[in-house]
Amino acid sequence: MKMVGILLMIVLGFVLRTMFYTKNQPAEFPAVEVSPAVTTPVVAGELLAFTATEQEAHDIAKLYEIDLKYWDGGLAVFTTDRDIYDVIRQGKENGWPALSVNGINQLH
Protein backbone atom coordinates (compact mmCIF):
# COMPACT_ATOMS: atom_id res chain seq x y z
CA MET A 1 0.00 0.00 0.00
CA LYS A 2 2.86 2.32 0.87
CA MET A 3 4.48 1.59 -2.52
CA VAL A 4 1.24 2.47 -4.37
CA GLY A 5 1.06 5.79 -2.50
CA ILE A 6 4.64 6.66 -3.41
CA LEU A 7 4.06 5.71 -7.04
CA LEU A 8 0.86 7.76 -7.11
CA MET A 9 2.71 10.80 -5.69
CA ILE A 10 5.46 10.48 -8.32
CA VAL A 11 2.94 10.30 -11.16
CA LEU A 12 0.90 13.17 -9.73
CA GLY A 13 4.06 15.27 -9.32
CA PHE A 14 5.07 14.58 -12.91
CA VAL A 15 1.61 15.50 -14.21
CA LEU A 16 1.46 18.73 -12.20
CA ARG A 17 4.99 19.73 -13.17
CA THR A 18 4.23 19.11 -16.83
CA MET A 19 0.97 21.08 -16.65
CA PHE A 20 2.49 24.13 -14.97
CA TYR A 21 5.78 24.06 -16.85
CA THR A 22 4.21 23.89 -20.30
CA LYS A 23 1.41 26.28 -19.35
CA ASN A 24 3.86 29.08 -18.53
CA GLN A 25 6.09 28.56 -21.58
CA PRO A 26 5.45 30.37 -24.87
CA ALA A 27 4.38 28.11 -27.71
CA GLU A 28 6.94 29.75 -29.99
CA PHE A 29 9.40 32.60 -29.91
CA PRO A 30 7.69 35.97 -30.12
CA ALA A 31 8.06 37.91 -33.35
CA VAL A 32 10.68 40.62 -33.24
CA GLU A 33 9.55 43.91 -34.67
CA VAL A 34 11.99 46.10 -36.55
CA SER A 35 12.11 49.49 -34.91
CA PRO A 36 14.31 52.51 -35.42
CA ALA A 37 14.18 53.11 -31.66
CA VAL A 38 17.56 51.50 -31.08
CA THR A 39 19.54 52.24 -27.95
CA THR A 40 22.82 50.96 -29.46
CA PRO A 41 24.43 53.30 -31.98
CA VAL A 42 24.66 51.91 -35.51
CA VAL A 43 26.92 52.57 -38.48
CA ALA A 44 24.85 54.71 -40.85
CA GLY A 45 23.94 52.97 -44.08
CA GLU A 46 25.57 49.63 -43.21
CA LEU A 47 23.89 46.23 -42.89
CA LEU A 48 25.31 42.81 -42.02
CA ALA A 49 24.58 39.21 -42.91
CA PHE A 50 26.30 35.88 -42.34
CA THR A 51 26.74 33.96 -45.59
CA ALA A 52 28.45 30.72 -46.48
CA THR A 53 30.12 32.12 -49.60
CA GLU A 54 31.00 35.45 -51.15
CA GLN A 55 28.71 34.58 -54.07
CA GLU A 56 25.79 34.27 -51.66
CA ALA A 57 26.62 37.76 -50.37
CA HIS A 58 26.59 39.10 -53.94
CA ASP A 59 23.21 37.42 -54.51
CA ILE A 60 21.76 39.07 -51.39
CA ALA A 61 23.08 42.46 -52.49
CA LYS A 62 21.41 42.04 -55.88
CA LEU A 63 18.15 40.88 -54.27
CA TYR A 64 17.98 43.89 -51.94
CA GLU A 65 19.47 46.28 -54.53
CA ILE A 66 22.22 47.31 -52.10
CA ASP A 67 26.01 47.30 -52.44
CA LEU A 68 28.35 44.66 -51.03
CA LYS A 69 31.11 46.60 -49.26
CA TYR A 70 33.13 43.49 -48.42
CA TRP A 71 32.91 39.84 -47.46
CA ASP A 72 35.33 38.18 -45.06
CA GLY A 73 35.09 34.71 -43.56
CA GLY A 74 31.31 34.52 -43.71
CA LEU A 75 30.51 38.10 -42.71
CA ALA A 76 29.06 40.27 -45.45
CA VAL A 77 28.93 44.04 -44.98
CA PHE A 78 26.51 45.94 -47.21
CA THR A 79 25.95 49.65 -47.79
CA THR A 80 22.86 51.53 -48.88
CA ASP A 81 21.59 55.09 -49.22
CA ARG A 82 18.09 53.99 -48.18
CA ASP A 83 16.91 53.83 -44.59
CA ILE A 84 18.44 50.66 -43.16
CA TYR A 85 15.29 49.79 -41.21
CA ASP A 86 13.20 50.03 -44.38
CA VAL A 87 15.62 47.65 -46.11
CA ILE A 88 15.37 45.15 -43.22
CA ARG A 89 11.58 45.46 -43.20
CA GLN A 90 11.44 44.88 -46.98
CA GLY A 91 13.44 41.67 -46.63
CA LYS A 92 11.28 40.42 -43.79
CA GLU A 93 8.07 41.09 -45.72
CA ASN A 94 9.44 39.27 -48.80
CA GLY A 95 10.96 36.31 -46.91
CA TRP A 96 14.49 37.16 -48.03
CA PRO A 97 17.69 36.27 -46.11
CA ALA A 98 17.87 38.31 -42.91
CA LEU A 99 19.99 41.43 -42.59
CA SER A 100 20.90 43.24 -39.39
CA VAL A 101 22.20 46.66 -38.49
CA ASN A 102 25.91 47.16 -37.87
CA GLY A 103 25.84 48.14 -34.20
CA ILE A 104 28.67 49.98 -32.49
CA ASN A 105 29.70 48.42 -29.21
CA GLN A 106 31.68 50.57 -26.81
CA LEU A 107 33.73 49.53 -23.81
CA HIS A 108 33.17 51.70 -20.77
N, C-alpha and C positions, 0 to 999 in steps of 0.2 A: 504494500500500500504506500509505504514511504517512497519507493522507487517511482511509482506512478505519479505521485505528487511532484517529485523533482522533475520528472520528464515533462509534466504538464506545465510547470513554471518555466522551463527552458523554451518550450514551444511558444508559450504565451509571450515571453520576453522577446523572442525572435519576431513574432508577428507584430507586436507593439513597436519595436524598434524599426522594423521595415515600414510600418504605416507612417510613423512620425518622421523618419528620415526622408522618405521619398515625398512626403507631403510638403515638406519645407524646401525642397530642392527645385530649382527651375527646370522645366521640361527641356529647354534648350537655351543656348546662350542668347542674351538679349541683343537686339540689333543695335549697332553703333551708328549714331547719326553723325554726319559730317557737319562740323560747325566751325565758322571762322573765329569763334570765341576760344582761342587757344591761349593757355597761360605760358607755354614754352615758346620762346622766340623761334622763328623759322627763317630759313634762307629764302629771300624773295625770288619767286619764279622758278624754284627748283623742286623737283619731285624725285622720289626714289622707288625702286622696285628690285626685288631679288629675282634673278633669272639664271637659268642653267647655262645659257650660251650667250655670246654677244649677238648672234643672229636673232635670238628671241628678243633681246633688248631693242634691236632695230625694228623688229616687227611691231612691238608695243608702241614705239615712237611713231611709226607710220599709222597705226590704228588710231591713236589719240591725236595725231597731227601736231606732235611736239618734237623737239630736237633732242637727240641723244648727245649729252655732253661728253660722257665717257662711261666705259664699262670696265670693271676690274674685279676679277675673282668672284663673279656672281652678283656684284652690286652695280646696278645701272643708275646713273644720275641723268635726269632729263631737265631741260629748261623750256620755259614757255613764257609768252607775253600775256597770256590769259590769266585770269584769277585761278590760282592753284586749287582752290576748293571747288570751283565750278568744274575743273578738269576731273577731279576725283569723283565728284557727283555724277558726271557724265559717264564715267567708266562703270560706276556702281549700277546706274540705271540700265546700261547696256550689257551688263554681265561680262565686262572685259577684265583682264588681269588687274589686280589691285595695285594702286599707287599710294604712296604716303608722302607727307610733307618731310622736308629735310630740316629737322629740328636742331636747334643749337643748344647743346648742353654745356653748362658752365660749372666749374668747380668753385666752391665758396670757401 
